[in-house]
Amino acid sequence: MNDWRLSLIVCIFMVVTAAAMPACVQAKEYSLDELYRIALERAERIKLSEEDLNIAKTGRDKALSLLLPKLSAVGNYTKYSAEKYNNTGTLLQPDRATSWGVRADESVSLSGRELTALGISKENIVKSQHDLYAMRESYLLNIAVAYYDVMKAKKALDIAQSNLERLIKYRNAAEKRLKVGEVTKTVLLRAQGELSGAQSDAIKAINALELAKAVLARTVGIEGDFQLKEAPPEDMKITPESSFQEMALSGRADLKSLEIQKKITEEQVKYAKGAFWPTLSASGVYTSADQSPETQTLVRDSAYGLLSLNFPFFEGGLRRAEVREARAKERQSALVYDDFKKSVGIEVQSAYLDLVTQKGTIKHLEDQVVYARDNFNAVSKQFEFGLAQSLDVMDANTLLVTAERNLAEAVYNYQVAILKMKKATGTLLKAVMGDKS
């Protein structure tokens, strides 16, 4: 009867596990680097940022067009109702008339604001490039976090399975001791209760793994079932926090983007002030005309040039308002930059402390797992020979499960902490992609 119960429990667990985790031969396997590559190719957020860069390049073309002359051509055909003559027989209105012409127009501000606009558009391209870089880094970190969430969930499932196997053995030992009268029935009931709880934890671990895989698949943009390759563990030399702060201030793409935004708003003030300067316009025109019949005043060909200076004195206060608005945006960009710079400092400090914490606790947690495992093995043996109570076994098992979970969390959290520090210092994308970034 005992063997039948044991077989039933193991079969149930294997069926549930197999349903949640199909065989590896049926699922594609991805490494962390492959997930990075797929996400950079498919992620909608990154594509949106790439389109922002394309829009910025279009803005440069638009600004350049203001410096180039405008060429246009025109053609007319007029059909009159009738020819008209004056009293002397001179033709005043022909039967029909045609004309065509080409012209070139150029208009520039004496302040050179067109050149200022071109410079702003070029700066905006660089800003968009930094924004795209920062977006890629943020997305890579999201992928890494989701990846290690899956790895932690897999490890939690392994721990739950090991715990289930230990409690099955403990329940069997309790049954044997109950039959020979060495323990009371409450010991067996406690063992069965603990075993039921372990089965529940195993099912929760399976569902947690499925959810973590679903989140990773959505983040990366993959479909169908898949398996993950274990990423090789990475270690990071912990230098003083000030060195990481310096790296962040010089390497963060989003900080560089805001710095360029400050320059752009300064140039926009200059552009707004340029509206107070006069505008010089030049035109070159060639026209040709024909009439049937011809009037005496017909001029068949004509070419002329036009030079004009336009100096608006009053436009309702529009230019002054635009200058005030540009200055307000300049102050805003400076405040945003200073505020984000402080936020970067806090982000680096937080990543640094997390890195130090995770790295410092791993060795102690490894020792705790060794001690907890040896303690459980010893207490289990003592229980089999009647030298330990059931409560001692449960305490030892709880300590072992907790230690294993804490160690798994710390190991994977340390890898995430390394990536967060690279993200905080602006080196994550370069470390992942190398020269391809």
C-alpha positions in Angstrom: 0.0 0.0 0.0 2.9 2.4 0.8 4.6 1.7 -2.5 1.3 2.3 -4.3 0.9 5.7 -2.7 4.4 6.7 -3.4 4.1 5.7 -7.1 0.9 7.6 -7.4 2.4 10.8 -6.0 5.5 10.6 -8.2 3.3 9.9 -11.3 1.1 12.9 -10.6 4.1 15.2 -10.2 5.7 13.8 -13.4 2.5 14.3 -15.4 2.0 17.9 -14.2 5.6 18.7 -14.9 5.5 17.1 -18.4 2.4 19.0 -19.2 4.0 22.3 -18.3 7.4 21.6 -19.7 7.3 19.7 -23.1 10.3 17.8 -24.1 13.3 19.7 -25.2 13.3 18.1 -28.6 10.0 19.8 -29.3 11.0 23.2 -28.2 13.6 25.6 -29.6 16.5 26.5 -27.3 17.7 30.1 -26.9 20.8 31.6 -25.3 20.7 35.0 -23.7 22.7 36.5 -26.5 20.2 35.1 -29.1 17.4 36.6 -27.1 19.2 40.0 -27.3 19.6 39.7 -31.0 16.0 38.7 -31.7 14.6 41.5 -29.5 16.8 44.2 -31.2 15.4 43.1 -34.5 11.7 42.7 -33.6 10.9 44.9 -30.6 8.2 47.5 -31.4 9.6 50.0 -28.9 13.0 50.0 -30.6 11.4 50.3 -34.0 9.6 53.4 -32.8 12.8 54.9 -31.6 14.4 54.1 -35.0 11.5 56.0 -36.7 12.2 59.0 -34.5 15.7 59.0 -35.9 14.4 58.8 -39.4 12.1 61.8 -38.6 15.1 63.7 -37.3 16.9 63.1 -40.6 13.9 64.3 -42.5 14.0 67.5 -40.4 17.6 68.1 -41.5 16.5 67.8 -45.1 13.6 70.3 -44.5 16.0 72.8 -42.9 18.5 72.5 -45.8 15.7 73.2 -48.3 15.3 76.7 -46.8 18.8 77.6 -47.9 18.3 76.5 -51.5 16.6 78.6 -54.2 13.1 77.8 -55.3 12.5 77.1 -59.0 9.1 77.3 -60.5 7.5 77.3 -63.9 4.1 78.6 -65.1 2.1 78.4 -68.3 -1.2 80.1 -69.3 -3.6 79.8 -72.1 -6.5 82.3 -72.5 -9.3 82.0 -75.1 -11.3 85.2 -75.4 -15.0 85.5 -76.6 -14.1 87.7 -79.5 -11.5 90.0 -81.0 -11.9 93.6 -80.1 -10.7 96.7 -81.9 -10.9 100.5 -81.1 -12.3 103.2 -83.4 -9.1 103.4 -85.3 -9.0 99.7 -86.0 -6.2 98.9 -83.6 -6.5 95.4 -82.1 -7.1 95.6 -78.3 -8.1 92.0 -77.5 -6.8 89.0 -79.4 -8.7 85.8 -80.0 -6.4 83.8 -77.9 -3.2 84.3 -75.9 -0.5 82.0 -74.4 2.3 82.7 -72.0 4.9 80.7 -70.0 7.8 81.5 -67.8 10.3 80.2 -65.2 11.5 81.9 -62.1 14.0 81.4 -59.3 13.4 82.8 -55.8 15.7 83.0 -52.8 14.8 84.5 -49.4 17.2 84.6 -46.4 17.1 86.4 -43.1 20.0 88.8 -42.4 20.3 87.1 -39.0 21.2 83.8 -40.6 18.4 82.0 -38.9 18.2 79.5 -41.7 21.7 78.3 -40.9 20.7 78.2 -37.2 17.8 76.0 -38.1 20.1 73.7 -40.1 22.4 73.4 -37.1 19.5 72.6 -34.8 18.3 69.8 -37.2 21.8 68.3 -37.2 22.0 68.4 -33.4 18.5 66.7 -33.3 19.8 63.8 -35.3 22.6 63.2 -32.8 20.1 63.5 -30.0 17.9 60.9 -31.6 20.8 58.6 -32.0 21.5 58.8 -28.3 17.9 58.2 -27.6 17.9 55.1 -29.7 21.0 53.9 -28.0 19.4 54.4 -24.5 16.2 52.7 -25.6 18.2 49.6 -26.8 20.0 49.5 -23.5 16.8 49.7 -21.5 15.2 47.0 -23.6 18.2 44.7 -23.2 18.0 45.1 -19.5 14.3 44.2 -19.5 15.2 41.0 -21.5 17.9 40.1 -19.1 15.6 40.5 -16.1 12.9 38.4 -17.7 15.5 35.8 -18.7 16.8 35.5 -15.1 13.2 35.4 -13.8 12.7 32.3 -15.9 16.0 30.8 -14.6 15.0 31.5 -11.0 11.6 30.0 -11.6 13.3 26.8 -13.0 15.6 26.7 -10.0 12.6 27.1 -7.7 10.9 24.2 -9.5 14.0 22.0 -9.0 14.1 22.9 -5.3 10.4 22.1 -5.0 10.9 18.7 -6.6 13.8 17.9 -4.3 11.8 19.0 -1.3 8.9 16.8 -2.5 11.3 13.8 -2.8 12.7 14.4 0.7 9.2 14.6 2.2 8.1 11.4 0.5 11.0 9.6 2.1 10.2 11.2 5.5 6.6 10.2 5.2 7.6 6.6 4.5 9.9 6.6 7.4 7.1 7.9 9.6 4.8 5.1 8.4 7.4 2.5 9.3 8.0 3.9 12.7 4.3 4.1 13.3 3.8 0.4 12.5 6.4 -0.6 15.1 4.9 1.7 17.6 7.9 4.1 17.9 5.8 7.2 17.0 2.3 8.3 17.4 -0.1 8.8 14.5 0.2 12.6 14.8 3.8 12.3 13.4 2.4 10.6 10.3 -0.3 13.1 9.9 2.3 15.9 10.2 4.4 14.2 7.6 1.4 13.8 5.2 0.4 17.5 5.8 3.9 18.7 4.9 3.9 16.4 1.8 0.7 17.9 0.7 2.1 21.4 1.1 5.2 20.4 -0.9 2.9 19.2 -3.7 1.1 22.5 -3.7 4.4 24.4 -3.8 5.5 22.3 -6.8 2.4 23.1 -8.7 2.8 26.8 -7.9 6.4 26.6 -9.1 5.3 25.1 -12.4 2.8 27.9 -12.9 5.3 30.5 -11.9 7.7 29.1 -14.5 5.1 29.2 -17.2 4.2 32.8 -16.4 7.9 33.8 -16.4 8.3 32.2 -19.8 5.3 34.0 -21.2 6.6 37.3 -20.0 10.0 36.6 -21.6 8.4 35.5 -24.9 6.3 38.7 -25.0 9.3 40.9 -24.2 11.5 39.3 -26.8 8.9 38.7 -29.5 9.1 34.9 -29.8 6.2 32.4 -30.2 5.7 28.8 -29.3 7.4 26.7 -26.6 11.1 27.2 -26.0 13.9 26.3 -23.6 16.8 28.4 -22.4 20.5 27.8 -22.3 22.1 28.7 -19.0 24.2 31.8 -19.5 27.8 31.5 -18.2 28.1 33.3 -14.8 29.8 36.7 -15.0 31.8 38.4 -12.3 32.5 42.1 -11.9 35.3 43.8 -10.1 33.9 46.2 -7.5 35.8 49.5 -7.6 34.9 52.6 -5.6 31.5 54.0 -6.3 33.0 57.3 -7.5 34.5 55.4 -10.5 31.1 54.2 -11.5 29.6 57.6 -11.1 32.3 59.1 -13.4 31.5 56.4 -16.0 27.8 57.2 -15.9 28.3 60.9 -16.3 30.6 60.4 -19.4 28.9 57.3 -20.9 25.1 57.5 -20.4 23.4 58.0 -23.7 20.3 59.5 -22.2 22.3 62.1 -20.3 24.1 63.0 -23.5 20.7 63.4 -25.2 19.6 65.9 -22.6 22.8 67.7 -22.9 22.3 68.1 -26.6 18.7 69.2 -25.9 20.1 72.0 -23.8 22.2 73.2 -26.7 19.2 72.9 -29.0 17.0 75.1 -26.8 19.9 77.7 -26.7 20.0 77.7 -30.5 16.2 78.0 -30.6 16.4 81.3 -28.6 18.9 82.5 -31.2 16.5 81.4 -34.0 13.6 83.2 -32.4 15.6 86.4 -32.1 16.4 86.2 -35.8 12.8 87.1 -36.6 13.6 90.7 -35.6 16.1 91.0 -38.5 15.0 92.0 -42.0 14.5 89.4 -44.8 16.3 89.8 -48.1 14.6 88.3 -51.2 16.0 87.9 -54.7 14.1 86.6 -57.8 15.1 86.0 -61.4 12.2 85.7 -63.9 12.0 84.8 -67.6 8.6 85.0 -69.5 7.5 84.4 -73.1 4.1 85.3 -74.6 2.2 84.8 -77.8 -1.1 86.1 -79.2 -3.3 85.4 -82.2 -3.7 87.9 -83.7 -1.0 90.0 -82.1 -1.6 93.3 -80.4 0.8 96.2 -80.9 1.8 96.1 -77.2 2.8 92.4 -77.2 6.2 91.7 -75.6 7.3 88.3 -76.7 10.2 87.7 -74.4 11.1 89.3 -71.0 13.7 88.6 -68.4 14.2 90.6 -65.2 15.6 90.4 -61.7 14.1 91.5 -58.4 15.7 92.4 -55.1 13.7 93.3 -52.1 14.2 93.9 -48.4 11.3 93.2 -46.0 11.5 94.7 -42.5 8.4 94.1 -40.4 8.0 96.7 -37.6 4.9 95.5 -35.9 3.2 92.1 -35.9 1.2 92.2 -32.7 3.9 91.1 -30.3 4.3 87.7 -31.9 8.1 87.8 -32.1 8.6 88.9 -28.5 6.2 86.1 -27.3 8.2 83.5 -29.3 11.5 84.7 -27.8 10.0 84.5 -24.3 8.7 81.0 -25.1 12.1 79.9 -26.4 13.9 81.2 -23.2 11.4 79.4 -21.0 12.1 76.2 -22.9 15.8 76.8 -22.4 15.4 77.1 -18.7 13.2 74.0 -18.7 15.8 71.9 -20.5 18.5 73.0 -18.0 16.3 72.0 -15.1 15.5 68.7 -16.7 19.2 68.0 -17.3 20.2 68.9 -13.7 17.3 66.8 -12.3 18.1 63.8 -14.5 21.8 64.1 -13.6 20.9 63.7 -9.9 18.7 60.7 -10.8 21.5 59.1 -12.6 23.7 59.5 -9.5 21.0 57.8 -7.3 20.6 55.0 -9.9 24.3 54.3 -9.9 24.4 54.3 -6.1 21.4 51.9 -5.9 23.0 49.6 -8.5 26.3 49.7 -6.6 24.8 48.9 -3.3 22.8 46.1 -4.8 25.9 44.7 -6.5 27.9 44.8 -3.3 25.1 43.1 -1.4 24.5 40.3 -3.8 28.1 39.5 -4.3 28.8 39.6 -0.5 26.0 37.3 0.4 26.6 34.5 -2.1 29.5 32.9 -0.2 27.6 32.9 3.1 24.5 31.5 1.4 26.6 28.7 -0.2 27.9 27.8 3.3 24.4 27.9 4.7 23.2 25.5 2.0 26.0 23.1 2.8 25.4 23.3 6.6 21.6 23.0 6.1 22.0 19.9 3.8 24.3 18.2 6.2 22.0 19.0 9.1 19.0 17.6 7.3 20.8 14.4 6.4 21.9 14.0 10.0 18.5 14.7 11.5 16.8 12.3 9.0 19.1 9.5 10.1 18.5 10.3 13.7 14.8 10.2 13.1 15.0 6.8 11.4 16.7 5.4 14.5 14.4 7.2 17.0 17.0 9.8 18.1 15.2 12.9 16.8 11.7 14.2 16.8 9.5 14.9 13.7 9.6 18.6 14.5 13.4 18.4 14.2 13.1 16.9 10.7 10.6 19.6 9.6 12.8 22.4 11.0 15.8 21.0 9.2 13.9 20.6 6.0 12.5 24.1 6.2 16.0 25.5 6.8 17.4 23.6 3.8 14.6 24.7 1.4 14.9 28.3 2.6 18.7 28.2 2.2 18.5 26.7 -1.3 15.9 29.3 -2.4 17.9 32.2 -1.0 21.1 31.0 -2.7 19.3 30.7 -6.1 17.9 34.1 -5.7 21.2 35.6 -4.8 23.1 33.9 -7.6 20.7 35.2 -10.3 20.2 38.5 -8.7 24.0 39.0 -8.8 23.9 38.5 -12.5 21.1 41.0 -12.8 22.9 43.4 -10.6 25.9 43.3 -12.9 23.7 44.1 -15.9 22.0 46.9 -14.0 25.3 48.5 -13.1 26.3 48.3 -16.8 23.0 49.9 -17.7 23.5 52.6 -15.1 27.0 53.4 -16.4 25.9 53.3 -20.1 28.1 50.3 -21.0 25.5 47.6 -21.3 24.8 47.8 -25.1 28.5 48.0 -25.9 29.3 45.0 -23.6 26.5 42.9 -25.3 26.9 43.9 -28.9 30.5 45.0 -29.0 31.4 47.1 -32.2 28.0 46.3 -33.6 26.3 48.8 -31.3 
